[in-house]
Amino acid sequence: MNTLNTHFGIGQATAITKVVVKWPSGLVDVIDNVTPNTTLHVVEGTHLGTKDVESIQDLFTMYPNPTFDIINFKSNKNFAPIEAKIYELSGRMVLQTKVERESISVKQLNAGNYLLVLIDKNGKTYSQKIIKK
């Protein structure tokens, strides 16, 4: 396996409020208040973020959450999700489906906490934690 080490600087800044890691799987890890001049070891799915860099609430509303079988989306801007992926909190994908009529079915999932990743028509991804009853 090849190393995926990344090195970056912060210029004249004296603090790091957060580090956002966007993984190829669609998961987003967010680590808050990182100490400068340190090595940060990030394992995919261990710091799951509840939102991407842009504010989720500015893009869409998701309801109901918690849910029994259907999750609905109401767009607040030009957000048009076309695909949804749902991950267990361990990082394993358990559902991949197309978004139809601004909703998806999660009926087949077991009760628990999940990470929903939405992909819009421009290829951007947005993530949100969901609870399946």
DSSP file with accessible surface (Angstrom, degrees, kcal/mol):
  #  RESIDUE AA STRUCTURE BP1 BP2  ACC     N-H-->O    O-->H-N    N-H-->O    O-->H-N    TCO  KAPPA ALPHA  PHI   PSI    X-CA   Y-CA   Z-CA
    1    1 A M              0   0  221      0, 0.0     2,-0.3     0, 0.0     0, 0.0   0.000 360.0 360.0 360.0 139.5    0.0    0.0    0.0
    2    2 A N        -     0   0  141      1,-0.1     2,-0.1     2,-0.0     0, 0.0  -0.624 360.0-106.9 -86.3 150.1    1.2    3.5   -0.8
    3    3 A T        -     0   0   99     -2,-0.3    -1,-0.1     1,-0.1     0, 0.0  -0.435  18.2-158.7 -74.9 146.4    1.2    6.2    1.8
    4    4 A L        +     0   0  133     -2,-0.1    -1,-0.1     2,-0.1     2,-0.0  -0.096  34.5 155.7-113.8  31.7   -1.3    8.9    1.5
    5    5 A N        -     0   0  144      1,-0.0     2,-0.4     2,-0.0    -2,-0.0  -0.344  21.9-167.3 -62.2 139.0    0.6   11.4    3.6
    6    6 A T        -     0   0  118      2,-0.0     2,-0.4    -2,-0.0    -2,-0.1  -0.995   4.5-164.6-129.6 134.9   -0.3   15.1    2.9
    7    7 A H        +     0   0  183     -2,-0.4     2,-0.3     2,-0.0    -2,-0.0  -0.971  17.2 160.7-121.2 132.2    1.7   18.0    4.1
    8    8 A F        -     0   0  128     -2,-0.4     2,-0.2     2,-0.0    -2,-0.0  -0.993  25.5-135.5-148.2 156.4    0.4   21.6    4.1
    9    9 A G        -     0   0   64     -2,-0.3    -2,-0.0     1,-0.1     0, 0.0  -0.637   7.7-146.2-108.0 168.1    1.1   24.9    5.8
   10   10 A I    >   -     0   0   62      1,-0.3     3,-1.8    -2,-0.2     5,-0.1   0.240  31.8-146.7-118.1  12.3   -1.1   27.5    7.4
   11   11 A G  T 3  S-     0   0   69      1,-0.3    -1,-0.3     3,-0.1     0, 0.0  -0.349  71.0 -14.6  62.9-131.8    0.9   30.6    6.4
   12   12 A Q  T 3  S+     0   0  193     -2,-0.1    -1,-0.3     2,-0.0    -2,-0.0   0.467 104.6 119.0 -85.4  -3.6    0.7   33.3    9.0
   13   13 A A    <   -     0   0   54     -3,-1.8    -3,-0.1     1,-0.1     3,-0.1  -0.268  48.0-162.5 -63.2 151.4   -2.3   31.8   10.8
   14   14 A T        +     0   0  128      1,-0.1     2,-0.3    22,-0.0    -1,-0.1   0.451  69.7  41.0-112.4  -5.5   -1.8   30.8   14.5
   15   15 A A        -     0   0   66     -5,-0.1     2,-0.5    20,-0.1    -1,-0.1  -0.981  60.7-146.5-143.5 153.6   -4.8   28.4   14.8
   16   16 A I  E     -A   34   0A  31     18,-0.7    18,-1.0    -2,-0.3     3,-0.1  -0.961  11.2-173.5-120.2 108.4   -6.6   25.7   12.8
   17   17 A T  E     -     0   0A 105     -2,-0.5    16,-2.8     1,-0.3     2,-0.3   0.869  68.2 -14.1 -73.6 -35.1  -10.4   25.8   13.6
   18   18 A K  E     -A   32   0A  87     14,-0.3     2,-0.4    15,-0.1    -1,-0.3  -0.976  49.4-144.2-164.5 153.5  -11.1   22.6   11.6
   19   19 A V  E     -A   31   0A  21     12,-2.7    12,-2.7    -2,-0.3     2,-0.5  -0.988  18.8-159.4-117.3 128.2   -9.7   20.2    9.0
   20   20 A V  E     -A   30   0A  44     -2,-0.4     2,-0.5    10,-0.2    10,-0.2  -0.952   4.3-167.9-112.5 122.6  -12.1   18.7    6.5
   21   21 A V  E     -A   29   0A  37      8,-3.0     8,-2.5    -2,-0.5     2,-0.7  -0.958   3.9-162.4-112.7 118.1  -11.2   15.4    4.8
   22   22 A K  E     -A   28   0A 120     -2,-0.5     6,-0.2     6,-0.2     5,-0.1  -0.894  14.0-155.2-101.3 112.4  -13.3   14.4    1.8
   23   23 A W    >   -     0   0   54      4,-2.5     3,-2.2    -2,-0.7    -2,-0.0  -0.522  26.3-115.4 -86.3 153.5  -12.8   10.7    1.1
   24   24 A P  T 3  S+     0   0  132      0, 0.0    -1,-0.1     0, 0.0    -2,-0.0   0.800 114.7  64.4 -57.7 -25.8  -13.4    9.1   -2.4
   25   25 A S  T 3  S-     0   0   33      1,-0.1     3,-0.1     2,-0.1    -3,-0.0   0.654 120.6-107.2 -71.2 -14.8  -16.2    7.1   -0.8
   26   26 A G  S <  S+     0   0   10     -3,-2.2    92,-0.1     1,-0.4    -1,-0.1   0.221  77.5 132.6 104.4 -15.0  -18.1   10.3   -0.2
   27   27 A L        -     0   0    1     64,-0.1    -4,-2.5    -5,-0.1     2,-0.5  -0.391  43.4-152.0 -67.8 150.6  -17.6   10.3    3.6
   28   28 A V  E     -A   22   0A   2     21,-0.2    21,-3.2    -6,-0.2     2,-0.4  -0.989   5.3-162.5-127.6 120.3  -16.5   13.5    5.1
   29   29 A D  E     -AB  21  48A   0     -8,-2.5    -8,-3.0    -2,-0.5     2,-0.5  -0.886   5.8-165.6-101.2 134.6  -14.4   13.6    8.3
   30   30 A V  E     -A   20   0A  29     17,-3.1     2,-0.5    -2,-0.4   -10,-0.2  -0.985   4.3-171.5-123.6 122.1  -14.2   16.9   10.2
   31   31 A I  E     -A   19   0A  17    -12,-2.7   -12,-2.7    -2,-0.5     3,-0.3  -0.967  14.8-150.9-115.1 119.9  -11.6   17.4   13.0
   32   32 A D  E     +A   18   0A 104     -2,-0.5   -14,-0.3   -14,-0.2   -15,-0.1  -0.611  64.7   7.8 -91.5 152.0  -12.1   20.6   15.0
   33   33 A N  E    S-     0   0A 131    -16,-2.8     2,-0.3    -2,-0.2    -1,-0.2   0.910  74.6-169.9  49.7  61.1   -9.4   22.7   16.8
   34   34 A V  E     -A   16   0A  17    -18,-1.0   -18,-0.7    -3,-0.3    -1,-0.2  -0.611  23.2-119.6 -82.5 136.0   -6.3   21.0   15.4
   35   35 A T        -     0   0   93     -2,-0.3     3,-0.5   -20,-0.1   -20,-0.1  -0.612  31.5-118.4 -76.1 127.9   -3.0   22.0   17.0
   36   36 A P  S    S+     0   0   38      0, 0.0     3,-0.1     0, 0.0    -1,-0.1  -0.215  92.6  29.0 -62.1 157.4   -0.5   23.6   14.5
   37   37 A N  S    S+     0   0  175      1,-0.2     2,-0.3     0, 0.0    -2,-0.0   0.860  97.4 115.2  61.1  37.7    2.8   21.9   13.8
   38   38 A T        -     0   0   78     -3,-0.5     2,-0.5     2,-0.0    -1,-0.2  -0.904  69.4-112.9-128.8 163.7    1.5   18.4   14.6
   39   39 A T        -     0   0  143     -2,-0.3     2,-0.6    -3,-0.1     0, 0.0  -0.858  29.5-158.4 -95.5 129.2    1.0   15.2   12.7
   40   40 A L        -     0   0   75     -2,-0.5     2,-0.7    -6,-0.0    -6,-0.0  -0.942   2.9-159.9-113.3 119.1   -2.7   14.3   12.3
   41   41 A H        -     0   0  156     -2,-0.6     2,-0.5     2,-0.0    -2,-0.0  -0.898  13.7-172.0-100.2 114.0   -3.5   10.6   11.6
   42   42 A V        -     0   0   30     -2,-0.7     2,-0.5   -13,-0.0    -2,-0.0  -0.933   9.4-163.7-113.9 126.0   -7.0   10.4   10.1
   43   43 A V    >   -     0   0   73     -2,-0.5     3,-2.1     1,-0.0     4,-0.3  -0.914  38.5 -98.7-106.3 130.2   -8.8    7.1    9.6
   44   44 A E  T 3  S+     0   0   76     -2,-0.5     4,-0.1     1,-0.3    -1,-0.0  -0.189 105.2  11.6 -52.1 127.0  -11.8    7.2    7.2
   45   45 A G  T >  S+     0   0   11      2,-0.1     3,-0.5    46,-0.1    -1,-0.3   0.443  95.4 104.6  88.7   0.8  -15.1    7.4    9.1
   46   46 A T  T <  S+     0   0   81     -3,-2.1    -2,-0.1     1,-0.2   -17,-0.0   0.672  89.2  32.5 -89.6 -16.0  -13.7    8.2   12.6
   47   47 A H  T 3  S-     0   0   80     -4,-0.3   -17,-3.1   -16,-0.0    -1,-0.2  -0.421  85.1-171.1-130.9  54.2  -14.6   11.9   12.7
   48   48 A L  B <   -B   29   0A  24     -3,-0.5   -19,-0.3   -19,-0.2     2,-0.2  -0.265  12.2-142.9 -58.1 126.6  -17.8   11.8   10.7
   49   49 A G        -     0   0    6    -21,-3.2   -21,-0.2     1,-0.1    -1,-0.1  -0.597   8.8-146.0 -86.4 151.7  -19.0   15.3    9.9
   50   50 A T  S    S+     0   0   65     -2,-0.2     2,-0.3     1,-0.1    79,-0.2   0.465  83.0  24.1 -95.3  -1.6  -22.6   16.2    9.8
   51   51 A K  S    S-     0   0   90     77,-0.1    -1,-0.1   -23,-0.1    77,-0.1  -0.992  75.0-119.1-156.8 159.1  -22.1   18.7    7.0
   52   52 A D        -     0   0   10      2,-0.4     4,-0.2    -2,-0.3    74,-0.1  -0.120  55.8 -77.5 -83.7-170.6  -19.9   19.5    4.1
   53   53 A V  S    S+     0   0   88      2,-0.1     2,-0.2     3,-0.0    73,-0.1   0.919 119.9  63.2 -61.6 -41.3  -17.9   22.8    3.8
   54   54 A E  S    S-     0   0   79      1,-0.1    -2,-0.4     2,-0.0     2,-0.4  -0.531 106.9 -94.6 -78.7 153.6  -21.1   24.6    2.7
   55   55 A S    >>  -     0   0   34     -2,-0.2     3,-0.8     1,-0.2     4,-0.6  -0.531  26.0-151.0 -71.9 124.2  -23.9   24.7    5.2
   56   56 A I  H >> S+     0   0    4     -2,-0.4     4,-2.3     1,-0.2     3,-1.5   0.900  95.7  59.5 -59.3 -42.0  -26.4   21.9    4.6
   57   57 A Q  H 34 S+     0   0  113      1,-0.3    -1,-0.2     2,-0.2    -2,-0.1   0.782 100.4  56.4 -62.3 -25.3  -29.3   24.0    5.9
   58   58 A D  H <4 S+     0   0   89     -3,-0.8    -1,-0.3     1,-0.1    -2,-0.2   0.699 113.7  40.2 -76.3 -18.8  -28.6   26.6    3.2
   59   59 A L  H << S-     0   0   11     -3,-1.5    17,-2.6    -4,-0.6    18,-1.0   0.840 123.5 -17.7 -99.0 -43.1  -29.0   23.9    0.5
   60   60 A F  E  <  -C   75   0B   5     -4,-2.3     2,-0.4    15,-0.3    -1,-0.3  -0.991  48.9-123.4-160.5 163.4  -31.9   21.7    1.6
   61   61 A T  E     -C   74   0B  66     13,-2.4    13,-2.5    -2,-0.3     2,-0.4  -0.945  24.3-158.1-112.1 136.6  -34.2   20.5    4.3
   62   62 A M  E     -C   73   0B  29     -2,-0.4    11,-0.2    11,-0.2     3,-0.1  -0.965  19.3-140.5-117.8 131.4  -34.4   16.8    5.1
   63   63 A Y  E     +C   72   0B 111      9,-2.2     9,-3.6    -2,-0.4     2,-0.1  -0.986  59.0  17.5-155.3 157.4  -37.4   15.3    6.9
   64   64 A P        -     0   0   61      0, 0.0    -1,-0.2     0, 0.0     8,-0.1   0.741  67.7-167.0 -76.7 153.5  -38.4   13.4    8.9
   65   65 A N  S    S+     0   0   62     -3,-0.1     2,-0.2     1,-0.1    67,-0.1  -0.866  81.4  40.6-145.2 105.2  -35.3   12.6   10.8
   66   66 A P  S    S+     0   0   54      0, 0.0     2,-0.3     0, 0.0    66,-0.2   0.414  96.7 179.8 -69.9 158.8  -35.6   10.2   12.7
   67   67 A T  B     -f  132   0C   3     64,-2.3    66,-3.3    -2,-0.2     4,-0.1  -0.917  36.1-155.3-135.6 158.9  -37.6    8.2   10.0
   68   68 A F  S    S-     0   0  131     -2,-0.3    -1,-0.1     2,-0.2     3,-0.1   0.795  86.5 -22.8 -97.9 -42.8  -39.3    4.9    9.6
   69   69 A D  S    S+     0   0   66      1,-0.3    37,-3.5    39,-0.1    38,-0.8   0.617 117.3  49.0-143.9 -30.5  -39.2    4.4    5.8
   70   70 A I  E     - D   0 105B  56     35,-0.3     2,-0.5    36,-0.2    -1,-0.3  -0.957  49.6-161.0-126.3 138.3  -38.9    7.6    3.6
   71   71 A I  E     - D   0 104B   1     33,-2.6    33,-2.1    -2,-0.4     2,-0.3  -0.982  16.9-160.4-114.5 127.7  -36.6   10.6    3.7
   72   72 A N  E     -CD  63 103B  46     -9,-3.6    -9,-2.2    -2,-0.5     2,-0.4  -0.785   2.8-153.7-106.0 152.3  -37.8   13.7    1.9
   73   73 A F  E     -C   62   0B   4     29,-2.8     2,-0.5    -2,-0.3   -11,-0.2  -0.976   5.4-167.3-125.6 138.0  -35.8   16.6    0.6
   74   74 A K  E     -C   61   0B 128    -13,-2.5   -13,-2.4    -2,-0.4     2,-0.2  -0.982  23.8-132.9-124.7 118.6  -36.9   20.2    0.1
   75   75 A S  E     -C   60   0B  36     -2,-0.5   -15,-0.3   -15,-0.2   -16,-0.1  -0.448  21.5-176.5 -74.8 137.1  -34.5   22.3   -1.9
   76   76 A N  S    S+     0   0   78    -17,-2.6   -16,-0.2    -2,-0.2     2,-0.1   0.530  76.3   0.8-103.6 -14.8  -33.7   25.8   -0.6
   77   77 A K  S    S-     0   0  123    -18,-1.0   -18,-0.1     2,-0.1    -2,-0.1  -0.339 117.9 -43.4-139.5-136.2  -31.5   26.8   -3.5
   78   78 A N  S    S+     0   0  144     -2,-0.1     2,-0.4     2,-0.0   -19,-0.1  -0.031  84.8 137.3 -95.6  29.0  -30.3   25.1   -6.7
   79   79 A F        +     0   0    9    -20,-0.4    -2,-0.1    41,-0.1    -4,-0.1  -0.653  22.9 171.4 -80.5 126.1  -29.7   21.8   -5.0
   80   80 A A        -     0   0   34     -2,-0.4    41,-1.0    -5,-0.0     2,-0.1  -0.745  17.5-156.9-135.6  86.3  -30.9   18.9   -7.0
   81   81 A P  E     +G  120   0C  16      0, 0.0    39,-0.3     0, 0.0    21,-0.2  -0.416  17.5 172.9 -66.0 136.6  -29.8   15.5   -5.5
   82   82 A I  E     +     0   0C  91     37,-3.0    17,-1.6     1,-0.3     2,-0.3   0.576  64.3  30.0-115.6 -18.9  -29.7   12.7   -8.0
   83   83 A E  E     -GH 119  98C  53     36,-1.6    36,-2.6    15,-0.3     2,-0.4  -0.992  60.5-161.2-143.4 148.0  -28.1    9.9   -6.0
   84   84 A A  E     -GH 118  97C   0     13,-3.1    13,-2.7    -2,-0.3     2,-0.4  -0.990   2.8-171.4-130.9 139.3  -27.9    8.9   -2.4
   85   85 A K  E     -GH 117  96C  47     32,-2.6    32,-3.3    -2,-0.4     2,-0.4  -0.993   8.9-158.1-126.0 137.3  -25.5    6.6   -0.5
   86   86 A I  E     -GH 116  95C   0      9,-2.9     8,-3.1    -2,-0.4     9,-1.5  -0.971   9.5-168.9-120.9 131.8  -26.0    5.5    3.0
   87   87 A Y  E     -GH 115  93C   8     28,-2.7    28,-2.7    -2,-0.4     6,-0.2  -0.912  23.3-123.1-118.7 143.1  -23.2    4.3    5.3
   88   88 A E  E >   -G  114   0C  57      4,-2.8     3,-2.3    -2,-0.4    26,-0.2  -0.417  42.2-104.6 -67.3 161.4  -23.1    2.7    8.6
   89   89 A L  T 3  S+     0   0   74     24,-0.7   -41,-0.1     1,-0.3    -1,-0.1   0.699 121.8  67.5 -68.1 -12.3  -21.0    4.7   11.1
   90   90 A S  T 3  S-     0   0   91      2,-0.1    -1,-0.3     1,-0.0     3,-0.1   0.621 121.7-106.9 -76.9 -12.4  -18.3    2.1   10.6
   91   91 A G  S <  S+     0   0   23     -3,-2.3     2,-0.4     1,-0.3    -2,-0.1   0.315  75.5 135.6 104.0  -5.7  -17.9    3.4    7.1
   92   92 A R        -     0   0  144      1,-0.1    -4,-2.8    -5,-0.0     2,-0.3  -0.612  56.3-125.6 -79.6 128.1  -19.5    0.4    5.2
   93   93 A M  E     +H   87   0C  74     -2,-0.4    -6,-0.3    -6,-0.2     3,-0.1  -0.581  32.8 172.3 -73.9 130.2  -22.0    1.5    2.5
   94   94 A V  E     +     0   0C  42     -8,-3.1     2,-0.3    -2,-0.3    -7,-0.2   0.506  62.6  25.0-115.5 -10.5  -25.4   -0.2    3.0
   95   95 A L  E     +H   86   0C  23     -9,-1.5    -9,-2.9     2,-0.0     2,-0.4  -0.958  49.6 179.2-157.3 135.7  -27.5    1.5    0.4
   96   96 A Q  E     +H   85   0C 103     -2,-0.3     2,-0.3   -11,-0.2   -11,-0.2  -0.981  26.1 150.8-135.3 124.7  -27.0    3.3   -2.9
   97   97 A T  E     -H   84   0C  50    -13,-2.7   -13,-3.1    -2,-0.4     2,-0.2  -0.979  44.6-102.7-151.0 159.6  -30.1    4.6   -4.7
   98   98 A K  E     -H   83   0C 148     -2,-0.3     2,-0.6   -15,-0.2   -15,-0.3  -0.594  37.0-119.7 -82.0 147.3  -31.3    7.3   -7.1
   99   99 A V        -     0   0   21    -17,-1.6     2,-0.4    -2,-0.2     5,-0.2  -0.805  36.6-177.2 -87.8 120.6  -33.2   10.2   -5.6
  100  100 A E  B >   -E  103   0B 122      3,-1.7     3,-0.9    -2,-0.6   -18,-0.0  -0.985  64.3  -5.4-124.5 131.8  -36.7   10.2   -7.2
  101  101 A R  T 3  S-     0   0  231     -2,-0.4    -1,-0.2     1,-0.2   -28,-0.1   0.874 125.4 -64.0  55.8  38.2  -39.4   12.9   -6.5
  102  102 A E  T 3  S+     0   0  103    -21,-0.2   -29,-2.8     1,-0.2     2,-0.3   0.824 117.8  87.0  57.5  37.4  -37.1   14.5   -3.9
  103  103 A S  E <   -DE  72 100B  29     -3,-0.9    -3,-1.7   -31,-0.2     2,-0.3  -0.988  54.6-157.1-156.0 162.0  -37.2   11.4   -1.6
  104  104 A I  E     -D   71   0B   5    -33,-2.1   -33,-2.6    -2,-0.3     2,-0.4  -0.973  22.5-121.5-138.1 154.0  -35.5    8.0   -1.0
  105  105 A S  E     +D   70   0B  52     -2,-0.3   -35,-0.3   -35,-0.2     3,-0.1  -0.822  27.1 170.4 -96.2 132.9  -36.7    4.9    0.8
  106  106 A V    >   +     0   0    0    -37,-3.5     3,-1.7    -2,-0.4   -36,-0.2   0.086  43.1 118.4-121.2  18.8  -34.8    3.6    3.8
  107  107 A K  T 3  S+     0   0  136    -38,-0.8   -37,-0.1     1,-0.3    -1,-0.1   0.837  70.2  57.1 -55.2 -36.8  -37.4    0.9    4.7
  108  108 A Q  T 3  S+     0   0  115    -39,-0.2    -1,-0.3    -3,-0.1     2,-0.1   0.617  87.8  97.9 -76.3 -10.1  -34.9   -1.9    4.2
  109  109 A L  S <  S-     0   0   14     -3,-1.7     2,-0.1   -40,-0.1     3,-0.1  -0.479  76.8-117.1 -78.8 149.1  -32.4   -0.6    6.7
  110  110 A N        -     0   0  128     -2,-0.1    22,-0.2     1,-0.1    -1,-0.1  -0.417  45.9 -82.8 -73.9 158.5  -32.1   -1.8   10.2
  111  111 A A  S    S+     0   0   73     -2,-0.1     2,-0.3    20,-0.1    22,-0.2  -0.351  85.6  84.3 -60.2 139.4  -32.8    0.7   13.0
  112  112 A G  E    S- I   0 132C  28     20,-2.3    20,-3.1    -3,-0.1     2,-0.4  -0.943  77.9 -54.4 156.7-173.7  -29.8    2.7   13.9
  113  113 A N  E     + I   0 131C  93     -2,-0.3   -24,-0.7    18,-0.2     2,-0.3  -0.827  52.7 171.8-101.0 138.0  -27.6    5.8   13.0
  114  114 A Y  E     -GI  88 130C  15     16,-2.8    16,-2.9    -2,-0.4     2,-0.5  -0.895  33.1-120.6-139.0 166.8  -26.3    6.3    9.5
  115  115 A L  E     -GI  87 129C   0    -28,-2.7   -28,-2.7    -2,-0.3     2,-0.5  -0.962  24.8-155.6-112.6 121.5  -24.5    8.8    7.3
  116  116 A L  E     -GI  86 128C   1     12,-3.1    12,-2.3    -2,-0.5     2,-0.5  -0.854   6.8-167.2 -96.5 127.0  -26.4    9.9    4.3
  117  117 A V  E     -GI  85 127C   1    -32,-3.3   -32,-2.6    -2,-0.5     2,-0.4  -0.978   4.6-164.0-116.3 121.1  -24.3   11.2    1.4
  118  118 A L  E     -GI  84 126C   1      8,-3.3     8,-2.2    -2,-0.5     2,-0.5  -0.868   4.9-156.9-105.0 139.5  -26.2   13.1   -1.4
  119  119 A I  E     -GI  83 125C  23    -36,-2.6   -37,-3.0    -2,-0.4   -36,-1.6  -0.965  13.8-151.5-115.1 126.6  -24.7   13.7   -4.8
  120  120 A D  E >   -G   81   0C   7      4,-2.4     3,-2.1    -2,-0.5   -41,-0.1  -0.324  35.3 -91.3 -92.3 178.8  -26.1   16.6   -6.8
  121  121 A K  T 3  S+     0   0  129    -41,-1.0    -1,-0.1     1,-0.3   -42,-0.1   0.694 125.9  54.6 -64.5 -17.4  -26.3   17.1  -10.6
  122  122 A N  T 3  S-     0   0  122      2,-0.1    -1,-0.3   -42,-0.1     3,-0.1   0.347 120.1-106.4 -96.2   2.8  -23.0   18.9  -10.5
  123  123 A G  S <  S+     0   0   53     -3,-2.1     2,-0.1     1,-0.3    -2,-0.1   0.469  73.3 140.6  87.5   1.5  -21.2   16.1   -8.8
  124  124 A K        -     0   0  106     -5,-0.0    -4,-2.4     1,-0.0     2,-0.4  -0.493  41.1-142.6 -75.8 149.3  -20.9   17.8   -5.4
  125  125 A T  E     - I   0 119C  38     -6,-0.2     2,-0.4    -2,-0.1    -6,-0.2  -0.900  16.5-175.5-116.3 145.6  -21.5   15.7   -2.3
  126  126 A Y  E     - I   0 118C   9     -8,-2.2    -8,-3.3    -2,-0.4     2,-0.3  -0.993  10.0-155.7-136.0 139.6  -23.2   16.6    0.9
  127  127 A S  E     + I   0 117C   1     -2,-0.4     2,-0.3   -10,-0.2   -10,-0.2  -0.900  14.2 171.4-124.1 151.1  -23.5   14.5    4.0
  128  128 A Q  E     - I   0 116C  38    -12,-2.3   -12,-3.1    -2,-0.3     2,-0.2  -0.974  32.7-117.2-153.5 137.1  -25.9   14.4    6.9
  129  129 A K  E     - I   0 115C  86     -2,-0.3     2,-0.3   -14,-0.2   -14,-0.2  -0.564  35.5-170.8 -74.8 141.3  -26.4   12.0    9.8
  130  130 A I  E     - I   0 114C   1    -16,-2.9   -16,-2.8    -2,-0.2     2,-0.5  -0.935  17.0-141.6-131.3 158.2  -29.8   10.2    9.9
  131  131 A I  E     - I   0 113C  72     -2,-0.3   -64,-2.3   -18,-0.2     2,-0.5  -0.984   9.6-158.4-121.4 125.0  -31.6    8.0   12.3
  132  132 A K  E      fI  67 112C  21    -20,-3.1   -20,-2.3    -2,-0.5   -64,-0.2  -0.899 360.0 360.0-102.0 124.1  -33.7    5.0   11.2
  133  133 A K              0   0  119    -66,-3.3    -2,-0.0    -2,-0.5   -20,-0.0  -0.551 360.0 360.0 -84.1 360.0  -36.3    3.9   13.6
